[in-house]
Amino acid sequence: MKPDGTVVIVGAGQGGVQVAASLRERGHAGPVVLVGDEPGLPYQRPPLSKRFLLHPQTPIELRPQSFYERRHIELRHTRVTSIDRSARRVRLADGDTLAYDHIVLAMGARNRIAPIDGITLDGIVQVRTRDDAERLRTRLQAASHLAIIGAGFIGMEVAAAAARTGIATTVIEAIHRPMARAVSVATSTHVADLHRAQGTTLRLGRTVVRLDGDRTGAVTGVRLDDGSLVPADLVVVGVGVTPAVELATEAGIDVGDGIRVDAFLRTSDPHISAIGDCAEFPSVHTGAQTRLESVQNAVDQARCLSACLTGATTPYTAVPWFWTEQFSTKLQIAGLGQSYDESTTLGDPATGSFSVLLFKDGLLAGVESVNAPADHTAARRILAFGKSPRREETTADGFSLRQWADRHCRNQDRTAAPHDSADARVGLTADIR
């Protein structure tokens, strides 16, 4: 792309904002237009299901207005409705059109709508936007019984926040343990015990048959497959997301589980790239096309893409990492170890501080650290370096992940993406979505 070319970024989440910031950091002189369909300044999503639910004064804006003004980043509060690839123009919902030299698709994902009878009753909410979180906060203040459908990260984070308000809370999950798609049995068990100790009821291995309501159309309960009824005057639905690929599909761009990109995050159209939750990329860590739902992935891809657009030829290879915070517990995950076949636990879960090392075919694939930040940092170093301790090493008395990393990954720390300076990095946190 030419140095003074126009870049249109579709999506004003953390990935989109990071692209704009990194382009300016790397000296791109052409117009940068950031198009987002929500009013106000771009903001972080991770706090919405955590601290923001309890503390509305929590600052979540990514940058102040002056940041965009000083860097000549144009914010457009509207929606891109179509892409004319032959003319290289996008049409906006407000009727305007924009010419582009390059488009970055960073639309993220949207909440999956559960096909449940009664899903349109009053008192049923989801958490994706700031408005969603504010609506849920207001309803929490008046509700007496909360039911959460889905024990993924969002569901368990909302449950932790709700427990602090004293509201009776029940989490319903079809799988027999919480966060099963993302973490090991040991970590999942620890999280379940943590929530039960705080008074949350977990109905695991149960599916929802329907949502009951009263004559006014307000939800009154959740009927389960065993015939039982969970009373609820407030229901949060968190059953996953679907990538926002419609714009790409309508433009004739290749789409699979997400918008398909190559190692340099380019789509089937060389003038269009995609990053974040909506993009399916060739992962060096899985050896396959992969789509990740995390802030970290969106931010690191944004930095890599900005480097590529300004002349670099570095493929995307960042180590995936995620986090969630529930009560006073912080879980940090490095790597992709969900398909592990062996594991080792460092530390004692009873103390509330431990790490689970996940191995696949004899190699370290991921590390889940509960209140063990040193282990998390060491895990990211090891996974980035491409070495792996043997599982039998990790079972020895006194084994330290940090010490192993110091011995075997010396003089090369590749945990940080090399594409631009830390000052330009917008994404300060990352979590799984």
N, C-alpha and C positions, 0 to 999 in steps of 0.2 A: 504494500500500500504506500502511496506517495506521502511524504512528510506533512503536507498540508491538506490531506484528504479528510472528508467528513465521516465521522464514526457515529452511527446511531445505535444506542444501547437500549434494547427493549427489555425493561424490567429494572426497577429501582431498589432492589434488595441489596444485600451486602455484596453479592457478586457483581452486580451492575455498577454499584458505586465504586467498588474496588477497581474495575476496569477503567473507569473515568479517572480516578485518582492516579493510578499507575501510568496511564498514558501521559498525563501531564508530568509526572515525576520523571518519565523517560524522555521528555522533550518533544512530545507530539505537539505540533503547532496548529493543526487544523481544527475545525469545529468539532466539539464533542457534545452530543445531545443525549440526555438521559430521560427516557420516557417511562413514567410510572403511572399506574391507574388509580393510585390512592392520593388523597389530598395531603398537604403538609410535607415536611421534610422526610426523606428516607430514614428508616429506623431498623433496629435490630429485632429479629423475631424471637430468639432464644429466651429473653426474659418474660415473654408474654405468658408462658405457662408456669413461671416460677415467681420471682420476686414482684413483678409488675402486678400480679393478681392481688397481692396483699398491700402493696405500697404504690399507689398511683403516681406518686411524685418521683418514682424511679426514672432517671433519664435514659431514654432508649434511642434518641436521635443519633445517627451515625456521625454526622458532622453538622455544624451550624450553617446558617444561610451564607455567612461570609466565606466559608470554605469554597463553596461552588462559585461565588462571585469572583473571588481572587484568582481562581484557576480557570475562569471563563468556561465553566461547565453549565450548559443550559438545561434547566429542569423543565420538563413538560408534563403537566398533570393531566394526562389523557391516556388513551389506549390505541395501540397500533391495530388496525383492523385488517390490513392486507399488505402484502409485499409484491411489488411489480419488479420482478427480477430483470426483465429485459430493459426496462427504463431506469432501473436502479432508484426506485422511489418507494416510500412507504406511505400509506394512507392512514390518517389518524381519525379517531372517533369524533373529534371536534370539526372535521371537514377539511383540515389542512393536509398538505402533503410535504414530505421531506425527501430531498435527494440525498443519496449516500454513496460513499466509496466502499464502506464496509459496515455490515450490520453485526451486532453481537446479540444473540438471543439468550437472555438470562431471565426467563419468565418464571422459573421455579416450578412449583407443583401446586395442585389444589387438593383440598380434602376430599377423600372418597365419600360418596353418599351411600350410606348403608341401606340395602333394600329390605327395610323392616316395616311391617305394618304399623302405622301410627307415627312414622318418623316426622310428620309435619305438625304434630301437636305442639302447642305452646309450652315453653319450658325446656325445649331441646336445643342445645347449642353445640357449636364446634369452636375450636381455637386455631385460628390461622392468622388473623389480622389484629391490629390494635383495637379496632371496633369490636371484634369478637371478644377479646380479653376484657375490655371495659364492660361489655354487656354481661359477661360471666361474673365479673366482680360484683356488679350491682345485684344480680340474682342470688349470689352466694349470701349476701347480707340478709335476704328475706327468706331463703329456703330453710327447710328443716331436715330433708333427706336428699342426699345427692347420690345418684348412680352414675358410674363411669363405664361406658362400653368400650372395652379395649384396654389392655394392660401393656401397651407400648410405652415409649419414653414420655410422650405427651400425657397419656392417661395417668401414669404413675407420678409425674410431676404435678399435675393438677390435684391428684389425691393428697400429695404431701402438703400442698398449699392449703387445701380445704381442711385438712386435719388441724391446722393451726387456728382455724376459725371456730372449731368445736362442732361443726356440722356432722351429722351421722353420714358416713361415706361407705359405699359399697362399690368395689371394682369387679366387673364381669369380663371374663376372658375365656375364649373357646379353647385355647391351649392350656395345658396343666401347670404352667408356671408363667410369671410375668416376664416381659421383655425377652421371650424365648427366641425370637428371630434375630436378636442382636447380641445376646450374651450367653455365657456358659451356664451350666446347671448350678455350679457353685455360687456364681455371682447372682443369678436369678433367685436362688434360695435365700441368700443373704438379704436381698431387697424385699422379698416377701416377708421375711421375719421382721425386718425393720418397720414395715408398714403395719403389720399386725400389732406390733408393740405400741404403735401410736393410735390404735383403736380402729383402724380401717378393716373392713370385712372384705375378704377376697373370695369371690365365687369363680374358681378356676375349673376349666374343663366343661364349662356351661355355655350354651349359645342362647341368644335372644330369639324368642318366638314372635313377640309383638310388644308394643308399648300401649299401655292402657291409659285412658283419659276420662275426664268427667264431662258433664253436659256443656260446660263452657269451652271445651276444647283444650283444657290444660292437662298436661301429663300427670298421672297419679302413680304409675308404677311400671316396672319392667317384668314381663312374664318370661320365664326361662323354660328350657326344653324339658326339665324335670317336673314341670307343673307349678313350681314355686313362684311367688311374686315378691319382687324387691320393691318396697314402697319408695317412691321418689316424686318429689315435686320439682326436681331439677335433674336433667340428664345431660351429661357431656358425652358426645360421640367422638371417639378417636380410633378409627379403624384403618388408618393408612391414608396415603395420598396417591394421586395419579399425575404423571408429568404433564406440563402444559405444552403440548406439541401441535395444537390445532393450526396455529399460524404457519408453522413449518410444513405441515401436511398440505394445507391449502396452496402453499407456494411451490409444491412439488419437490420438496427437499426430502432426502431419505430419512425415514423414521423407523425405529424398532421399538424397544422398550422405552426409549427416549429419542431425542434428535441425534442421529448418528454422526459422530465426528471422528477424525483421525487423531494421531498422537499429538498433533499441533492444534487440536480443537477446531479444525476446519470441517464444515459440513460438505455435502456433495456439491455445493456451490462455493467456489473459492472466495467469493466476496461476502460470505456469511459464515459466522462461527457460532458456537453454542457452548455454554458453560453451566455448571451447577446442577440442580435437581432435575432439570429438563434434558440434560445431555447424557448420551450413552457413549463412553469412550473406551479405547483399548487400554486396560489397566495392566501395568507391568507386575502388579502384585497378585492378580488373579489369573493372568494369562488369557483373559477373555474380555469381550465387550461388557462393560460394567456401568451401572448408574448408581450414584451415591446420593443419599439425601442428608446432606450435612452442610453447615456453614463453612467448615474448614475446606471441604472440597471446592465449594463455590469460590471462596476467596483465593485459594491457591491456584485454581484454574484461571481466575481473572488475572492474577499476576503473571502467570505463564503466557497467557494469550496477549497481554499488553506488551510483553517482551517480544513475542513473535511479530506483532503488528508494527513494531518499531525496529525490526531488523534482525532480531535474534533467531536462532534455529534450534532452540532447546525444546525437546518434547516434554510432555507432562508426565512426571514420575513421582510426585510428592507422596509421602507415606500418609495414608488416611489416618485420621484420629478424630475422636468424638468425646463428648462429655455430657453428663447429666448431674444435676444437683437435686437431692431430695432430703429434706430435713437438714441435718448437719453433715450429711454424707455426700462426698463428691466422688463420682465414678468417672474415671478417664480410661479411654480405650485407644490403644495404638494398634494399627494393622487391621486385617480382616480375618479373624479366626473362627467365624461361625461354623465352618465345616471341619473343625478340629477332630482328630482321632485320639489324641492323648493330651493330658494336662498335668501341670504341677502347681501347687499352691504355695506361695511364699508368705510367711506370716500366719497369724491365727485369726480367722474371721470373727471369733468371739471377742477380740479386742477392737474390732471395727476398722482395722487397718491391715490390708493384705493385698496380694496380687495373684491373679490366675494366669499362668503362662500356657498358651494354647499352641499345640504342635500339630502339623499336618505333614504326613509322610516323613517324619523325623526332623522337620525344620520348624523353627519358630514362626508362627503365622500371625499371632496377635497376643496382646497382653492387656488384661483388664485390671486396673489398679483402683482399689477402694481406699480413699484417704491415704494414698501412698504416692505422692507426686514425684519423688525421686525415681521410683520404679518406672513411672510413666515416661519421664524424660529419657531414662536409659533405654527403654524399649524403643522409643522413636529413633534414637541414635543407632541402635543395633539393626533395626529394620531398614533404615536408610542406607546403612553401610553395606547391607547385603550378606552379613554373616549370621550364624545361628549357633547358640550353645546346644550341646547334646542334651536330650531330656535327662539322662542319667546324671549329668553334671548338676542340673538344677535341683536334684533331690538330695544332694549332699548337705550335711550339716553346715550351716554358715554361708551357704551360697548367697551371693549378692549380685543382683542384676546390674547395679551401678558399677561394681568393681569389675565385672566381666566386660562391660562396655568400655571402661577405662583401659583395660588391658588389650582388647581386641579391636577397638575402634579409635585408637589413639591417632591424633594428628589429622583427623578428618571428621568433621561434624557437619552432616548434611541434613539436619532436621529442619533447617530453615530454607525456604525456596530462595534461589539465588537471583531472582529476576529484578528486584528493586529494593530500595532501602526500607528499613522498618518504619520510618516516619510516614511512608505512604500507605502503610498497611491499614486498611479500614477494619478488617475483621479481627477483633480482639479476642473473640471466643469462638468455639466451634462446638456443635452438638449434633447428634444424629437426628434425622427426620425422615 
